[in-house]
Amino acid sequence: MREKKLGTTMTVRPTLGSLIFKKRENRTYLLQVNNNQAFDGVLYDDVPELARVGLIMHELMHIKDYQSRGFFGVLQRGWQYLSKKGKKKFEHEIDKMVMQAGFRNYLYFWAYFIMEESAASDAYKDFKKEIYLSPVDIFIDLDDDGILEDAYLIL
């Protein structure tokens, strides 16, 4: 884990050397945590415990996604991240992976904390609204008829 000034709370990516020279199952990943006290978003230390689980699971799903891809597939993800539309599609896919893995409640806590409880700037919240699933979206079964089945929010 490396602390760094970032545009968001936390990021993860494969290291360049492991992406080029290692098999996908042996890659190493760099987890970066924003430590910039002037950041207008949300710092990791300010995130409540249950919301942290949602944040960490989101980043772990990025690793799972990268591990499912070869070198060019990971490069394609990086290319996709250059456009707002591509970034939104990518992050929605990752959020869906978190929910499919059984961590919907924690993803909700993370999204709700950012949008409703944090001291993040309106600009940061607007960015999150544009790119990631909202707390309400997390309750919608995006792959079916819009109704959540066999899943309950535990508060």
C-alpha positions as CSV (number, residue, x, y, z in Angstrom):
1,M,0.0,0.0,0.0
2,R,1.3,3.4,-0.9
3,E,0.0,6.8,0.3
4,K,-0.3,9.4,-2.4
5,K,-2.2,12.5,-3.6
6,L,-5.0,11.1,-5.8
7,G,-8.2,12.4,-7.4
8,T,-10.2,9.8,-5.4
9,T,-10.0,8.0,-2.1
10,M,-8.2,4.8,-3.2
11,T,-7.0,3.1,-6.4
12,V,-5.5,-0.2,-7.4
13,R,-3.6,-1.2,-10.5
14,P,-1.2,-3.9,-11.6
15,T,2.5,-2.9,-11.4
16,L,3.9,-2.4,-14.9
17,G,6.6,-5.0,-14.4
18,S,4.2,-7.7,-13.3
19,L,1.8,-6.8,-16.1
20,I,4.5,-7.3,-18.7
21,F,6.6,-10.1,-17.3
22,K,4.3,-12.2,-15.0
23,K,1.4,-14.5,-15.6
24,R,-1.9,-12.9,-14.7
25,E,-2.2,-15.1,-11.5
26,N,1.3,-13.9,-10.3
27,R,0.9,-10.2,-10.9
28,T,1.4,-7.8,-8.1
29,Y,-0.8,-4.8,-7.5
30,L,-0.3,-1.3,-6.2
31,L,-3.0,-0.1,-3.8
32,Q,-2.8,3.7,-3.4
33,V,-4.6,5.6,-0.6
34,N,-5.1,9.3,-0.8
35,N,-3.3,11.1,2.0
36,N,-3.8,14.7,0.7
37,Q,-5.4,16.7,3.6
38,A,-6.5,19.3,1.0
39,F,-8.4,16.7,-1.0
40,D,-12.0,17.8,-1.5
41,G,-13.3,14.2,-1.6
42,V,-13.2,11.6,1.2
43,L,-10.0,10.4,2.9
44,Y,-9.8,6.8,3.9
45,D,-9.3,7.6,7.6
46,D,-12.7,9.4,7.6
47,V,-14.6,6.5,6.2
48,P,-16.8,4.5,8.7
49,E,-15.8,0.8,9.1
50,L,-18.8,-0.7,7.2
51,A,-18.4,1.8,4.4
52,R,-14.7,0.9,4.2
53,V,-15.6,-2.7,3.5
54,G,-17.5,-1.5,0.4
55,L,-14.6,0.6,-0.7
56,I,-12.1,-2.2,-0.3
57,M,-14.3,-4.7,-2.0
58,H,-14.7,-2.3,-4.9
59,E,-10.9,-2.1,-5.3
60,L,-10.5,-5.9,-4.8
61,M,-13.0,-6.4,-7.7
62,H,-10.7,-4.3,-9.9
63,I,-8.0,-6.8,-9.1
64,K,-10.3,-9.7,-10.0
65,D,-11.2,-7.9,-13.2
66,Y,-7.5,-7.4,-14.1
67,Q,-6.7,-11.0,-13.2
68,S,-9.3,-12.2,-15.7
69,R,-7.5,-10.2,-18.5
70,G,-4.3,-10.6,-20.4
71,F,-1.9,-7.8,-21.1
72,F,-3.9,-6.3,-23.9
73,G,-7.2,-6.7,-22.0
74,V,-5.7,-4.6,-19.1
75,L,-4.5,-2.0,-21.6
76,Q,-8.0,-2.0,-23.1
77,R,-9.3,-1.2,-19.6
78,G,-6.9,1.7,-19.3
79,W,-7.9,3.0,-22.7
80,Q,-11.6,2.7,-21.7
81,Y,-10.9,4.8,-18.6
82,L,-9.9,7.8,-20.8
83,S,-13.5,8.7,-21.7
84,K,-16.2,9.5,-19.3
85,K,-18.6,7.0,-20.9
86,G,-15.9,4.3,-20.8
87,K,-15.1,5.1,-17.2
88,K,-18.7,4.9,-16.2
89,K,-19.2,1.6,-17.9
90,F,-16.1,0.1,-16.3
91,E,-17.0,1.3,-12.8
92,H,-20.6,0.1,-13.1
93,E,-19.2,-3.3,-14.1
94,I,-17.0,-3.3,-11.0
95,D,-19.8,-2.2,-8.7
96,K,-22.0,-5.1,-10.1
97,M,-19.2,-7.5,-9.4
98,V,-19.1,-6.3,-5.8
99,M,-22.9,-6.9,-5.5
100,Q,-22.7,-10.3,-7.2
101,A,-20.0,-11.3,-4.7
102,G,-22.4,-10.7,-1.9
103,F,-21.2,-7.3,-0.7
104,R,-24.2,-5.2,-1.8
105,N,-24.9,-3.9,1.7
106,Y,-21.3,-2.7,2.1
107,L,-21.2,-1.0,-1.3
108,Y,-24.5,0.7,-0.3
109,F,-22.8,2.0,2.9
110,W,-19.9,3.3,0.9
111,A,-22.1,5.1,-1.7
112,Y,-24.5,6.4,1.0
113,F,-21.6,7.7,3.1
114,I,-20.1,9.6,0.2
115,M,-23.3,11.2,-1.0
116,E,-25.2,11.8,2.3
117,E,-22.8,11.9,5.2
118,S,-19.3,12.9,4.1
119,A,-17.9,16.4,3.9
120,A,-16.9,15.9,0.3
121,S,-17.3,18.9,-2.0
122,D,-20.3,19.1,-4.4
123,A,-17.9,18.7,-7.3
124,Y,-16.6,15.4,-5.9
125,K,-20.1,14.2,-5.3
126,D,-21.1,15.2,-8.8
127,F,-18.2,13.2,-10.1
128,K,-19.3,10.2,-8.1
129,K,-22.9,10.5,-9.4
130,E,-21.7,10.6,-13.0
131,I,-19.4,7.6,-12.8
132,Y,-20.5,5.1,-10.1
133,L,-23.7,3.5,-9.0
134,S,-25.8,5.7,-6.6
135,P,-27.1,4.3,-3.3
136,V,-30.5,3.9,-5.0
137,D,-29.0,2.2,-8.0
138,I,-27.5,-0.4,-5.7
139,F,-31.0,-1.6,-4.9
140,I,-32.0,-2.1,-8.5
141,D,-31.4,-5.4,-10.2
142,L,-29.7,-4.1,-13.3
143,D,-29.7,-7.5,-15.0
144,D,-33.3,-8.4,-14.6
145,D,-36.6,-6.6,-14.1
146,G,-35.6,-3.9,-11.7
147,I,-36.6,-5.7,-8.6
148,L,-34.2,-7.1,-6.1
149,E,-34.8,-10.7,-5.3
150,D,-33.3,-12.7,-2.4
151,A,-31.3,-9.7,-1.2
152,Y,-32.0,-7.5,1.8
153,L,-30.3,-4.5,3.1
154,I,-29.1,-5.0,6.7
155,L,-28.7,-1.8,8.6
